[in-house]
Amino acid sequence: MAASFSLYNAWALNIGRQVDLDTGLTVNVSLHTSSYTPNQDTHIVFADVTNQLSTANGYTSGGAALGSVTWTRSGAVATFDAADTVWTASGGSITARYAVVRVVGTYDTLVDPLIGYVLLDTTPADVTATAGNTLTLQWNASGLFTVTRS
């Protein structure tokens, strides 16, 4: 199963500036169903995003805060990394198609601006972690992104 990460266009403009996500900003990742259709041009803030999973089965609406976030730029190359995000399904399954990454709060006059989204399986297909198992998003600064279910 392969996954892909895409930037929302409004955030991509920030790559040209020195963005410092690892100092004082909270970055969250939330899970969304296959009913959500990302639009890189018109989705700018989290209020533009639909079909987030409800709080249930080990997932909490609003998503999870990313730990150890780094966003660095060297010349024309920008890299993003964070500690892996893990949800453990309990009482039922966690099923999602997309993960949406955003800043929580105000950044550059926008409230909850979107950074990017992950298509969890490029087939495309839903990804499911059944009760007692985990859904893990493995962030990697080298540009590789992995989704695992155990």
N, C-alpha and C positions, 0 to 999 in steps of 0.2 A: 504494500500500500504506500503510495507516494502522496505527499502533501505539497502545497505551494503557498508561498507568502506573497501578497501584493500590497503595495502602498496605496492609500487613498491619495488622489492628486493634490488636494489642498495641503496635506502633510508633506508630500514630496517636495513642495516648495521650500520647506524648512531645511532640507538637506543642504541647501546652499549657505545656510547660516550655521553657526556653532550651536547645536541643540544639546542641552545638558540635562538628559532625563534622569541621570543618576544622582542628582543633587536637589532634594526638596520636592520633587514631583512624584505623585503616585501614578503608576501605570497599571491598568487592569486588563484582563482578558476575560471575555464572556463567550458563552456558547450559544449558537443559534441553529434553528432547524433548517431544513431544505426549503422552507417557504420564504426564507430571506433571500433576496437577490441583491448582492453588493453592486453599488454604482460608484465607481471611482471618481466620477466627475461631480455628482450631486450630493453624495453623502459626505458631510463635513464634520458634523458633531453627532454624539451618541443618540440624540433625539431623532436623528434621521434613520436609525437602524431599527429593524423590526424583528419579530419572531424569536426573541431570546427565550431560552429554556426557563421554565418556572422553577421556583424553589421546590425541590423534591429530589429524593433518591441520591443525596450526597452532593447536589449542586445547589448553590445559593444565587438567586437572581442578583445581577450586578457583576457577577463573575468573581475572579480571584485576583488579588494584588500580585504583581510580579515582583519577585525579589532579585536583588543583585543586578538591577537593570544598568546596562551600559549602551550608550549611543555615541559612537565615535566617528570622526571624519578625518580622513587623511587624503588630501588632494581631492580627487573626484570620487573616492570610494568611501561610502558610509556603511557602518556595520552596526547591527543591533544584536544584543544578547541579553539573556536573563536566566535565572535559575529555572529549572524545569517546573512546570505546573502540573500537579497531580490531583485528580478528583477520584475518590473511591466511591463506587456505586453501592448504595445500601437501600434495601427495601424495594428495589426495582432497578431498571436499567437507566443509564444516561445515554441518550442518542442525540447526536448533533451532526451537522454538515459543515458549519463554519465556526471559526473562533475569531472574535473581533478585538483588536488591541486599541486602547484609547488612554489618553491622559484623563485622570479624574480631577475635576475642578477647572479653574480658569487658566488657560495658557494662551498668551498672545491675543487677548480679548475674546477668545472663544471658550464656551463652557463645554467641557468634556469633548475636546477635539479628537477625531479619529486618526489613528496612525496607519493601521493596515488591517488586513484580514487574512486568515488562513483557510483555504479550501482543504479540509481535513483528509480527503481522499480524492485524487484527481480523476477518478473513473468517470464522473463523480458519483459518490455513494455516501450514504450515512455511515457514521462510525458509532459503534455501540459498545459500551462497557456494561456487562451484566452484573447483577448484584454480587458483591464480594470481590469484584475485580476493579481495576483502575483504568482510567483514561489519562494518558500522560502526553503533554506537549513538551518536546525537547527543543529548547531554543539553542541556537548555535551561531556564534559570531562569524563563522566561516561561510555563512550563507546556506548551510544545510539545515533542514527542518524535518523533524521526525515526529510522527504520532504513533504511539504504541497502545495496545490494549493487552491487559494481562488477566 
